[in-house]
Amino acid sequence: MEWNKSKLLDFFRQHSGKKIIVEESGGTLRIQGKLQDLVETDMCSRILFEASLVPEIPGTEISLTLHEGFLGIHLLASSPEVGEPLLSCPAQISYEKLSISIC
């Protein structure tokens, strides 16, 4: 499927609560988790859509942000013993290279 912001928003709404795989075709990025918490935020007359992807790795959070030409991804890993994040990694996948499947 060829993705765009509108198609991805519909997909996220229809598959909330399901496990999905997000990957970059021909790339190295691949993440898997339960899709949840699609949020719509008004950012000074621009609407921002963000969803959470919950992996099975404790202490890891993944945010998915829908932009016009790409999917923004932010991975954050933390530990209760450490007060600050152990890993904070932003990434993006253009819609042309985006592949999403349901587990």
NULO-950104 format. One record per residue (C-alpha): residue in three letters; z, x negated, y. Coordinates in Angstrom, 3 decimals, always signed. Layout:
// residues N
+-----+----------+----------+----------+
|  aa |        Z |        X |        Y |
+-----+----------+----------+----------+
| ALA |        Z |        X |        Y |
...
+-----+----------+----------+----------+
END
This chain:
// residues 103
+-----+----------+----------+----------+
|  aa |        Z |        X |        Y |
+-----+----------+----------+----------+
| MET |   +0.000 |   +0.000 |   +0.000 |
| GLU |   -0.721 |   -1.164 |   +3.524 |
| TRP |   +2.428 |   -0.829 |   +5.589 |
| ASN |   +3.020 |   -0.017 |   +9.223 |
| LYS |   +6.130 |   +1.035 |  +11.113 |
| SER |   +5.546 |   +4.774 |  +10.570 |
| LYS |   +4.867 |   +4.483 |   +6.815 |
| LEU |   +7.860 |   +2.210 |   +6.328 |
| LEU |  +10.133 |   +4.589 |   +8.238 |
| ASP |   +9.009 |   +7.467 |   +5.988 |
| PHE |   +9.530 |   +5.310 |   +2.885 |
| PHE |  +13.064 |   +4.365 |   +3.973 |
| ARG |  +13.951 |   +8.007 |   +4.643 |
| GLN |  +12.592 |   +9.173 |   +1.274 |
| HIS |  +14.193 |   +6.394 |   -0.771 |
| SER |  +17.598 |   +6.021 |   +0.855 |
| GLY |  +20.195 |   +5.210 |   -1.781 |
| LYS |  +17.690 |   +3.639 |   -4.182 |
| LYS |  +17.362 |   +0.003 |   -5.185 |
| ILE |  +14.266 |   -1.640 |   -3.762 |
| ILE |  +12.611 |   -5.050 |   -3.699 |
| VAL |  +11.213 |   -6.374 |   -0.408 |
| GLU |   +8.930 |   -9.382 |   -0.616 |
| GLU |   +6.261 |  -11.281 |   +1.216 |
| SER |   +2.948 |  -11.365 |   -0.642 |
| GLY |   +1.930 |  -14.986 |   -1.108 |
| GLY |   +5.226 |  -16.108 |   +0.418 |
| THR |   +8.637 |  -17.208 |   -0.733 |
| LEU |  +10.835 |  -14.395 |   +0.564 |
| ARG |  +12.099 |  -11.835 |   -1.962 |
| ILE |  +15.224 |   -9.697 |   -1.560 |
| GLN |  +16.614 |   -6.850 |   -3.627 |
| GLY |  +19.312 |   -4.301 |   -2.948 |
| LYS |  +20.285 |   -0.685 |   -2.415 |
| LEU |  +18.664 |   +0.863 |   +0.656 |
| GLN |  +21.073 |   +2.740 |   +2.910 |
| ASP |  +22.170 |   +3.574 |   +6.447 |
| LEU |  +18.909 |   +4.114 |   +8.328 |
| VAL |  +19.985 |   +4.152 |  +11.986 |
| GLU |  +18.005 |   +5.077 |  +15.085 |
| THR |  +19.155 |   +3.442 |  +18.333 |
| ASP |  +17.851 |   +4.035 |  +21.859 |
| MET |  +17.449 |   +0.627 |  +23.497 |
| CYS |  +16.561 |   +1.374 |  +27.133 |
| SER |  +13.859 |   +3.948 |  +26.320 |
| ARG |  +12.675 |   +2.049 |  +23.218 |
| ILE |  +13.728 |   +3.416 |  +19.845 |
| LEU |  +14.914 |   +0.826 |  +17.335 |
| PHE |  +15.117 |   +1.658 |  +13.626 |
| GLU |  +17.366 |   -0.413 |  +11.388 |
| ALA |  +18.363 |   -0.019 |   +7.744 |
| SER |  +20.833 |   -1.824 |   +5.522 |
| LEU |  +19.929 |   -3.343 |   +2.194 |
| VAL |  +23.026 |   -3.878 |   +0.062 |
| PRO |  +22.583 |   -6.599 |   -2.574 |
| GLU |  +24.804 |   -7.036 |   -5.616 |
| ILE |  +26.188 |  -10.266 |   -4.151 |
| PRO |  +29.666 |   -9.692 |   -2.651 |
| GLY |  +29.975 |  -10.708 |   +0.983 |
| THR |  +26.230 |  -10.484 |   +1.668 |
| GLU |  +24.688 |   -8.110 |   +4.200 |
| ILE |  +20.985 |   -7.619 |   +4.872 |
| SER |  +19.650 |   -5.774 |   +7.929 |
| LEU |  +16.044 |   -4.564 |   +8.061 |
| THR |  +14.613 |   -3.846 |  +11.528 |
| LEU |  +11.298 |   -2.050 |  +11.948 |
| HIS |   +9.105 |   -3.539 |  +14.677 |
| GLU |   +5.526 |   -2.631 |  +15.641 |
| GLY |   +3.836 |   -5.469 |  +13.719 |
| PHE |   +6.474 |   -6.732 |  +11.314 |
| LEU |   +9.694 |   -6.080 |   +9.417 |
| GLY |  +12.602 |   -8.093 |  +10.778 |
| ILE |  +15.181 |   -9.266 |   +8.230 |
| HIS |  +18.626 |  -10.690 |   +8.878 |
| LEU |  +20.684 |  -12.011 |   +5.993 |
| LEU |  +24.373 |  -12.642 |   +6.593 |
| ALA |  +26.699 |  -14.116 |   +3.968 |
| SER |  +30.430 |  -14.461 |   +4.447 |
| SER |  +33.603 |  -15.113 |   +2.540 |
| PRO |  +37.074 |  -13.614 |   +3.039 |
| GLU |  +38.537 |  -17.146 |   +3.078 |
| VAL |  +36.341 |  -18.232 |   +6.002 |
| GLY |  +36.512 |  -16.469 |   +9.359 |
| GLU |  +32.887 |  -17.054 |  +10.292 |
| PRO |  +29.596 |  -16.477 |   +8.456 |
| LEU |  +28.651 |  -19.032 |   +5.830 |
| LEU |  +24.969 |  -18.221 |   +6.212 |
| SER |  +23.013 |  -16.401 |   +8.909 |
| CYS |  +19.281 |  -16.345 |   +8.319 |
| PRO |  +16.714 |  -14.340 |  +10.314 |
| ALA |  +13.207 |  -13.828 |   +8.934 |
| GLN |  +10.214 |  -11.590 |   +9.418 |
| ILE |   +7.342 |  -10.337 |   +7.295 |
| SER |   +4.157 |   -9.035 |   +8.886 |
| TYR |   +3.181 |   -5.608 |   +7.594 |
| GLU |   -0.055 |   -7.111 |   +6.206 |
| LYS |   +1.981 |   -9.316 |   +3.842 |
| LEU |   +4.782 |   -6.847 |   +3.099 |
| SER |   +5.274 |   -5.617 |   -0.457 |
| ILE |   +7.987 |   -3.080 |   -1.345 |
| SER |   +8.757 |   -1.607 |   -4.745 |
| ILE |  +11.466 |   +0.597 |   -6.221 |
| CYS |  +13.605 |   -0.947 |   -8.986 |
+-----+----------+----------+----------+
END
